Amino acid sequence: MRFLRLPVIICFLFIYSACKKNSTSVDLTPSFYFLNGDTTVSAFNNNLILFSSSDTIVVNVILSSTYLLSASGNVTVGVDADAITSYNANHGTNYQAMPANAYNFPTTVATTITSIYDTIPVTIYKHALNAAQNYMLPINIISTGGINVTLGVSEIYLHTVNSELAGIYNSIVTKIMYNGDAADSSVNSIDTFTLTKSLMPIDSNLSQLDYADLGSNGWKYKLSFSSDIPGNPPEFTIGANDVILSSVQSASFKILNSVYNSTTKAIYIKSSYKNTSGNERIIEETLTLK
């Protein structure tokens, strides 16, 4: 009799497995959402608007669906004015609604049965914005023709920060590498290159910028306007972040010169440091709005 137990057990497991699969069926109903459409730190920062020297910037908002549609149709998108009040209340911020003449985008997107992505070009006009204000342009999905919307990511929050320095810059970098101290005049190499950089605001008075070509290593300048004397106008100041200071010889990092032109928005920075082997580096950067 004991030899009959194995087939019985196998049959029982098969029936249990079949019942288990039927009880956890997957819902394949398509749901529309915006890529990076939530308010987590990484996604929200990706939606920060940085201007170049041009008056306009185009931000491509990507509309997606979780699954292919069974039929073609139209999705309607628009500005959600109530989202600004809600966001400010939840995060302690003070974003203002963008004026209607400060942006333009198509409000209807045609959907197909062969693709789950589409691009909505949103044009922002710098001249229509007050640089002293923080603005938000929340865009949400208004109608999907009966297709479900994924809650929580069906809205995207484009926004600006009232930082005088923030923007997209062309940077011309000259790096002089010495064998030992610069005073010994023993140059190992001189490199000159051009980079495109985003000068990111941390808040209205502090911004962050990649250091030379080492931004991918976490090296960042810290740029701000401050005054040591009450009542005096703030002065342009530059420092190094903790990653730089922990990567170079102790107390060796110096800002040799820095200039900010408030009219042209051009920035000049000359700095030096010694690597952990004691070899000095002098970096010059000239940044202009792209």
C-alpha angles and dihedrals in degrees: 000000000000090000090063093061097075097060090046092052093047091050091050092050091050092052091046092050093050092050091047093054093049091052093056102046116165120243106230096182108135117245125194121222142157117252106241086010098139131085101243112130097256096046094043093051090052087062095056111122114227118184129215123202089287119096092230137050128188118216114194109217110199117218115198142175128217092227139013114276124246091221139017120256146135133282119205120210131182147157116292105210093180091059092070093058091046094047093049091049093049097044105030093242133135106219117164127213113260112247113255091245092056097073144029133188139152111266098201124063121190113224128205138195093240103057138043097196135072134165126231110196110213114195117204121195115213096198091063094057129081108231090215093062134077108227133195130196108189112190120191140178108261102176134008102177094255097316114130120254120222104237118230097027100050090096132063123201113212109186148167133215123217095240117141092209101044116114148091113292141188108225125199108199129193116189121190115192119198134196097236120329122006088230089068089063092220101144117195097184144334120217128185123187142154125235137179111231137184112221101210124204116225090185137332092291105031130061136175131220134180112259110238107301094329100087091109087060090056096259109147138171116225110218125190147143115243142152129212091197119065112239095021119115113261117264128220109256134179131196140164128257123240093263091062094044092050093047100053135060110289115276092356099114113100137170102222096183139351132181131181121192107205092195100052095022088230117154129201122191130178118183141161139200141163121238120229089271090059096251113140125229126195117198126192121187130182113191127192129173108269 
